[in-house]
């Protein structure tokens, strides 16, 4: 099995590379770092454009390979990795096809450079992967740096309720934690959202609804513990806030942690598919996010 990293040359690609290397080292599996370069059109040119284009793509791939080789020297020699060049017209399709060919465990990429440091912003490649990938997709916040020892420290599984989707996310997160000998944490988010001014139902009513969500989340955790879905001693928390940023800030996050998310119910079978709630969690997460296919 393999972790596949989609690498873009320059500083912006290091976050995804660090996330992929951390996962590969923690899971004791191989790492493949791929840079996608544009595939030329089949119609030949009468000028020297084709040769110049091929020279440019060779230079892009060679620069990326040199950057990756230099950076990977910080990891122990036991971490097996290799670089590959993928010629394709779209980055997302190239990574999906190569992930299938490798039977990869997951695809890891970096956040686009448009957002603030520590924030995840989905560009076109990430958005396509998040809706079409047949394997889990991990994305690192902008400027992400993994722990000095390079190992994943904790998996936090985000759930809503105690239904089949939540049970599936927890089961897969527990399997990952067992492979890495890392702890699991289960979190539910109780978020009030934006209030209307003046509120049509009153601020006290909105607070009551938030309190009910918090109580229901805690009850879901108890049911999953009683059913053996969550192992005894697992840390279960409810993140509460007037918005997703406040909810994330209400609980502790540690270096080397990843957030586990399931796909939306209406997604295509056996593919990653984001709903609006998952998109908000990704956008506000202070740690890398791993989204599972259905």
PyMOL commands that set and color helices and strands:
alter all, ss='L'
color gray80, all
select helices_A, chain A and resi 11-27+49-74+91-102+124-132+164-180+203-226+244-249+276-284
alter helices_A, ss='H'
color red, helices_A
select strands_A, chain A and resi 2-6+30-38+81-88+106-110+136-140+154-158+183-191+235-241+257-261+288-291
alter strands_A, ss='S'
color yellow, strands_A
deselect
rebuild
show_as cartoon
